[in-house]
Amino acid sequence: MIIENGDSKFTEEEKRNLVVREYTSEEIQQNKKAYVNKSTKKCFPLIVLIVLCSICSYILPDMSYAIDIVMVIIIFLFILTIIINILNYRIVKRRHYIELIVDKKLPIEAGSRDAGASDDSCMIYHYPVEGRDSTSGYASIFYIGKEKYENAEVGEKIWINVEYAD
C-alpha cells in the first residue's frame, strides 16, 4: 500500500495479487450490529454527563452559567461523536474484504496534512503491518486502523474492509 494525500491506497500490483472476498449477508448484519453496540458505548458517557449537568444546573442555580457552558461543550462533543460514527458506519457496511496474516507490526508513521504545520492537530497517523494475503500468499505492507493495529498479533489473521468495483 502507498500513502497518497494522507490516505492509504492499494497499488496496481496489489490489486492484481490480493484475493478479495465477499461477506455473507449474515456477516454484514453482525458487523453492523457490533458497530452500533460499540458506537452506543462511546456515546453513553456523554449522555450521562449531559443529564448530570442538567441536574447540577438545577441544584446549583448560582453555578448555572458555568454548568451551561460545560453542557454546550459536551453536547458539541456528543454531536461530533455521532457524525464520526455515521461516517465510519459506511465502512462497516462494505461487502468486500481481504484476509491478511500479520507477519510483523511496523512502527507507527506520522505525517502532516499541512506541510507548514508545526503542531499535532494536523498530524495523520498510519498504522502499518507487514503481512501476506492468506490465500495468494502475496506479501506487502498494509495500513490498518488504530484499534486493529493495537490488537494485532504476529501470525494472526485480520480482515480489512475494502471498496470493490467489479
Secondary structure as UniProt FT lines:
FT   STRAND          2..4
FT   TURN            5..6
FT   STRAND          7..9
FT   HELIX           12..17
FT   STRAND          21..22
FT   HELIX           25..59
FT   HELIX           61..63
FT   HELIX           64..92
FT   STRAND          96..105
FT   STRAND          109..112
FT   TURN            115..116
FT   HELIX           120..122
FT   STRAND          123..133
FT   TURN            134..136
FT   STRAND          139..144
FT   HELIX           146..151
FT   TURN            154..155
FT   STRAND          157..162
//
